[in-house]
Amino acid sequence: MRYIVFGVNGAILRTVDCPEEFASMQAQENESILQSDIGDGSTHYVSDGQLIELPIKPNAYSVFDFQQQTWIDPRTLLEVQLAKWEEIKVSRSVEIDTTMSTPYGPFQCRAEDRQNITDSILLAQTLTAMSQPVAIQWTLADNSVTTLDAAQMVTVGLLLGQKVQAAHAKARVLRTAIEAATTIAEVEAISW
């Protein structure tokens, strides 16, 4: 049979499989035992001798308070603010890396793509300075190919720069809001 061993607070400490006659030997001091075919410490707890399913964990930081029978976030306001800022920085990076629409088609914008755009602008400007024709073939995000002249290549770079700056500006506004928050709830309400 399967048994759940739990502490005085109701936390399930372990599960054991053993014959019924050995069940009482599985619990140590300040532990109790309950026969159950379901549940473990990650999904249930025990209250008044009954197996209770844990509510959904609201975030990775929460710990279950068995006395209050609810999840609590033990972090300080500062810790929540720092975690939120890290979350915003990830969102900013994702925003920067997303495909960009241009008059010439969709451009990928990952770090290597941004470097390729910068290098192509430099090439276009150098060729222009040398009075050479500029015809840069570019494979777009949808795998179609377009040919860009110097002015078009520079336009792509300007659009990319505006996209990056907009993402950083949004992040700065959110960081100000994070720093101004005076409660954990205010911080948690901030999102990209």
Secondary structure as GFF3:
##gff-version 3
##sequence-region A 1 192
A	DSSP	beta_strand	2	7	.	.	.	ID=ss1
A	DSSP	beta_strand	12	17	.	.	.	ID=ss2
A	DSSP	three_ten_helix	20	26	.	.	.	ID=ss3
A	DSSP	beta_strand	31	35	.	.	.	ID=ss4
A	DSSP	beta_strand	44	47	.	.	.	ID=ss5
A	DSSP	beta_strand	50	53	.	.	.	ID=ss6
A	DSSP	beta_strand	63	65	.	.	.	ID=ss7
A	DSSP	beta_strand	70	72	.	.	.	ID=ss8
A	DSSP	alpha_helix	77	97	.	.	.	ID=ss9
A	DSSP	beta_strand	100	102	.	.	.	ID=ss10
A	DSSP	beta_strand	105	107	.	.	.	ID=ss11
A	DSSP	alpha_helix	111	129	.	.	.	ID=ss12
A	DSSP	beta_strand	136	139	.	.	.	ID=ss13
A	DSSP	beta_strand	145	148	.	.	.	ID=ss14
A	DSSP	alpha_helix	150	180	.	.	.	ID=ss15
A	DSSP	alpha_helix	184	188	.	.	.	ID=ss16
###
